Structures are given as C-alpha cells and as structure tokens.
Amino acid sequence: EVSHFIGSFADLSQLRASENRVHQLAHFDPLTGLPNQTVLQDRTGHAITMAQRMKEPLCLMQLSIDHFKMVNDSHSHAMGDRVLIEVARRLSAEVREQDTVTHQAGNEFSLLLPTTGSDGAAHLAGELLWALAQPYVLDGQSFSLTASIGIASYPENGNDFEGLAKCAAIALHRAQSSG
C-alpha cells in the first residue's frame, strides 16, 4: 500500500523563454525580424534539393540600398534603422509565401525564390525597385531611395549556395557600378 507521495517540480518557463530567445537571435535579425544568413543557407540548400528533384528553377537575389550611408549621415542611425525596417516590410509584401526575404547586414538583403526562373526574377526585381523607390515618410520627413539588385539562377549560375551567392554578389556589383 502506498502511504505517501513525494513530488518535485520546477518551473521551466524561464528556461524555455531563454532557449527561444537564443534561437531567435541565432536565426533572425533583431532589427527587421527577418531571417539571417544561417536560415538563408539552410533554406537554399533545401530549395536546391527540391529543384533538382522536381527539375524546377530557382533564383537567389541580392539587393542593396543605394547610398544608404547618406541616410545615416544626414539624418541619424535611428532613422536609418527605421528605413531598414520599412524596406524589410516592403520587400516582404512583394514576395510569395514560399519565398524567403533575409536581412544580411547593413543595407543588404537577399531573397530566395524557389520555382522562379530568371524571367520571373527579373519581373519581380522591377516590382521591388518600384516599391522601394516610393517615398519614405518618417517623422515628417520625406525622401526617396533607390536600390540595386543582382540575380543568380540555379543551375546556370551555380548548383550550391556558395556558387549562387557569389554570382548574385557579382551581378549586384555590376548593377551598382553601372548605375
């Protein structure tokens, strides 16, 4: 016969919250809330595997806000941060649910576009450039920005993340240098 019970318990909610916070910081940009480079690499690897299996295209875009340093220098870094948050919002609003928008660093973003060929990516690039060129109104100040985009297509420009990222970066630098 059982005559006594002894119970022991611990509240793990703080531990779980800490684990979730570490995961969030390791995989998402704290400013924009967008996924980071680690998530982009993982999702690109998975998307390439699916593209190989299904014989479908995919594209990787790299996007940079032109002359972004002037926003920080002429307004403030806080204003620059608010602009980056708005850029992230505009980019996310233009893509499909299966696409991935990431904030890499500073004024650079990347977009992974599964099942999208180079023509579709070029069309989306035009839409993104238009969306980002719309005036930004923050604290009663209005200004406009432009962006440059580089696109790399699987399998033409690379068959792994590193190859695609390198080609997209080269295309981005060409776009920036050509104005």
Salt bridges, closest charged atoms under 4 A:
GLU19 OE1 - ARG16 NH1 3.18
ASP29 OD2 - HIS103 ND1 2.78
ASP73 OD2 - LYS69 NZ 2.75
GLU86 OE2 - ARG89 NH2 2.57
GLU86 OE2 - ARG90 NE 2.88
ASP99 OD1 - ARG96 NH2 2.71
GLU127 OE2 - HIS123 NE2 2.64
ASP139 OD2 - ARG82 NH1 2.71
